[in-house]
């Protein structure tokens, strides 16, 4: 299995709709960050499906190091250049 690629060293602010299902890119290869575009094929890394609990702003991880996927937990601060 491949390791995730750091798509960006900072999270991204997105608007989510309560009850809607989203697919968070776990591999870091998607060109539609932070969401999956199918680029994980062959990596052994699968996207994470999740349902938004409420309408509004959410900070989603793009460094792929979070311990609380898909949400940012500040792990990007430890990612080296």
C-alpha positions, 0 to 999 in steps of 0.5 A, spaced: 500 500 500 502 506 498 503 512 503 498 518 502 501 524 499 500 531 502 496 535 498 497 541 502 500 543 508 493 547 511 486 545 511 481 547 507 474 551 509 468 548 505 461 549 506 457 542 507 450 540 507 447 536 513 445 529 511 449 529 504 454 524 503 461 526 501 467 522 499 474 525 502 480 524 499 485 520 503 490 518 498 492 526 497 492 525 489 485 528 487 485 534 483 479 536 487 481 536 494 479 535 499 474 530 495 475 524 491 476 524 484 478 517 483 485 518 483 486 513 488 485 507 484 491 502 484 494 505 491 491 501 496 488 507 499 480 508 499 477 515 500 473 516 506 465 516 506 462 521 511 455 525 512 455 532 514 452 532 521 450 540 520 449 545 515 455 550 514 463 551 515 468 545 516 475 545 516 477 539 512 484 536 512 489 536 506 495 534 509 492 527 510 495 526 517 489 527 521 487 523 527 480 525 526 479 524 518 476 528 514 477 534 519 483 537 521 486 536 527 492 541 527 497 535 524 499 539 518 503 543 523 508 537 524 509 536 516 516 537 514 517 541 508 
